[in-house]
């Protein structure tokens, strides 16, 4: 199968983990979760994104699995026929690493209001905090995290 995604890097190491790496915060496909790693000289820091650590990759994989858990088995199997997980009805969560323990996210559909969270006048937030913000508020996220105590230790 040829690579069906015009904006995700097919040869990035994270593609094998089903994590789309895109060059900006505006994905052309409706991925479940995407990671923005743009050019280091991009004009805006939100487009420069940095490579995640191995532990952060595991957190992103867990978040992707959380998103996939919403689908029934048949739909998941259909999605897994392709290299990355997309769904025409999903609201992609785009993650971006701005520095050590400094992450932000946006939703694909955000057109006004907080284009990215946290805002730059907020203190830096590690990836766990950003994932809590992106997926929290739904009781299933807390239950999901309990499946991964090595990634989400209880405070």
Secondary structure as a PSIPRED ss2 file (coil, helix, strand):
# PSIPRED VFORMAT (PSIPRED V4.0)

   1 X C   1.000  0.000  0.000
   2 X C   1.000  0.000  0.000
   3 X C   1.000  0.000  0.000
   4 X C   1.000  0.000  0.000
   5 X C   1.000  0.000  0.000
   6 X C   1.000  0.000  0.000
   7 X C   1.000  0.000  0.000
   8 X E   0.000  0.000  1.000
   9 X C   1.000  0.000  0.000
  10 X C   1.000  0.000  0.000
  11 X C   1.000  0.000  0.000
  12 X C   1.000  0.000  0.000
  13 X H   0.000  1.000  0.000
  14 X H   0.000  1.000  0.000
  15 X H   0.000  1.000  0.000
  16 X H   0.000  1.000  0.000
  17 X H   0.000  1.000  0.000
  18 X C   1.000  0.000  0.000
  19 X C   1.000  0.000  0.000
  20 X E   0.000  0.000  1.000
  21 X E   0.000  0.000  1.000
  22 X E   0.000  0.000  1.000
  23 X C   1.000  0.000  0.000
  24 X C   1.000  0.000  0.000
  25 X C   1.000  0.000  0.000
  26 X C   1.000  0.000  0.000
  27 X C   1.000  0.000  0.000
  28 X C   1.000  0.000  0.000
  29 X C   1.000  0.000  0.000
  30 X C   1.000  0.000  0.000
  31 X E   0.000  0.000  1.000
  32 X C   1.000  0.000  0.000
  33 X E   0.000  0.000  1.000
  34 X E   0.000  0.000  1.000
  35 X E   0.000  0.000  1.000
  36 X E   0.000  0.000  1.000
  37 X C   1.000  0.000  0.000
  38 X C   1.000  0.000  0.000
  39 X C   1.000  0.000  0.000
  40 X C   1.000  0.000  0.000
  41 X C   1.000  0.000  0.000
  42 X C   1.000  0.000  0.000
  43 X C   1.000  0.000  0.000
  44 X C   1.000  0.000  0.000
  45 X H   0.000  1.000  0.000
  46 X H   0.000  1.000  0.000
  47 X H   0.000  1.000  0.000
  48 X C   1.000  0.000  0.000
  49 X C   1.000  0.000  0.000
  50 X C   1.000  0.000  0.000
  51 X C   1.000  0.000  0.000
  52 X C   1.000  0.000  0.000
  53 X C   1.000  0.000  0.000
  54 X H   0.000  1.000  0.000
  55 X H   0.000  1.000  0.000
  56 X H   0.000  1.000  0.000
  57 X H   0.000  1.000  0.000
  58 X H   0.000  1.000  0.000
  59 X H   0.000  1.000  0.000
  60 X H   0.000  1.000  0.000
  61 X H   0.000  1.000  0.000
  62 X H   0.000  1.000  0.000
  63 X H   0.000  1.000  0.000
  64 X H   0.000  1.000  0.000
  65 X H   0.000  1.000  0.000
  66 X H   0.000  1.000  0.000
  67 X H   0.000  1.000  0.000
  68 X H   0.000  1.000  0.000
  69 X C   1.000  0.000  0.000
  70 X C   1.000  0.000  0.000
  71 X C   1.000  0.000  0.000
  72 X C   1.000  0.000  0.000
  73 X H   0.000  1.000  0.000
  74 X H   0.000  1.000  0.000
  75 X H   0.000  1.000  0.000
  76 X H   0.000  1.000  0.000
  77 X H   0.000  1.000  0.000
  78 X H   0.000  1.000  0.000
  79 X H   0.000  1.000  0.000
  80 X C   1.000  0.000  0.000
  81 X C   1.000  0.000  0.000
  82 X C   1.000  0.000  0.000
  83 X C   1.000  0.000  0.000
  84 X C   1.000  0.000  0.000
  85 X C   1.000  0.000  0.000
  86 X E   0.000  0.000  1.000
  87 X C   1.000  0.000  0.000
  88 X C   1.000  0.000  0.000
  89 X C   1.000  0.000  0.000
  90 X C   1.000  0.000  0.000
  91 X C   1.000  0.000  0.000
  92 X C   1.000  0.000  0.000
  93 X E   0.000  0.000  1.000
  94 X E   0.000  0.000  1.000
  95 X E   0.000  0.000  1.000
  96 X E   0.000  0.000  1.000
  97 X E   0.000  0.000  1.000
  98 X E   0.000  0.000  1.000
  99 X E   0.000  0.000  1.000
 100 X C   1.000  0.000  0.000
 101 X C   1.000  0.000  0.000
 102 X E   0.000  0.000  1.000
 103 X E   0.000  0.000  1.000
 104 X E   0.000  0.000  1.000
 105 X E   0.000  0.000  1.000
 106 X E   0.000  0.000  1.000
 107 X E   0.000  0.000  1.000
 108 X C   1.000  0.000  0.000
 109 X C   1.000  0.000  0.000
 110 X C   1.000  0.000  0.000
 111 X C   1.000  0.000  0.000
 112 X C   1.000  0.000  0.000
 113 X C   1.000  0.000  0.000
 114 X C   1.000  0.000  0.000
 115 X C   1.000  0.000  0.000
 116 X C   1.000  0.000  0.000
 117 X E   0.000  0.000  1.000
 118 X C   1.000  0.000  0.000
 119 X C   1.000  0.000  0.000
 120 X C   1.000  0.000  0.000
 121 X C   1.000  0.000  0.000
 122 X C   1.000  0.000  0.000
 123 X C   1.000  0.000  0.000
 124 X C   1.000  0.000  0.000
 125 X C   1.000  0.000  0.000
 126 X C   1.000  0.000  0.000
 127 X H   0.000  1.000  0.000
 128 X H   0.000  1.000  0.000
 129 X H   0.000  1.000  0.000
 130 X H   0.000  1.000  0.000
 131 X H   0.000  1.000  0.000
 132 X H   0.000  1.000  0.000
 133 X H   0.000  1.000  0.000
 134 X H   0.000  1.000  0.000
 135 X H   0.000  1.000  0.000
 136 X C   1.000  0.000  0.000
 137 X C   1.000  0.000  0.000
 138 X C   1.000  0.000  0.000
 139 X H   0.000  1.000  0.000
 140 X H   0.000  1.000  0.000
 141 X H   0.000  1.000  0.000
 142 X H   0.000  1.000  0.000
 143 X H   0.000  1.000  0.000
 144 X H   0.000  1.000  0.000
 145 X H   0.000  1.000  0.000
 146 X H   0.000  1.000  0.000
 147 X C   1.000  0.000  0.000
 148 X C   1.000  0.000  0.000
 149 X C   1.000  0.000  0.000
 150 X C   1.000  0.000  0.000
 151 X C   1.000  0.000  0.000
 152 X C   1.000  0.000  0.000
 153 X C   1.000  0.000  0.000
 154 X C   1.000  0.000  0.000
 155 X C   1.000  0.000  0.000
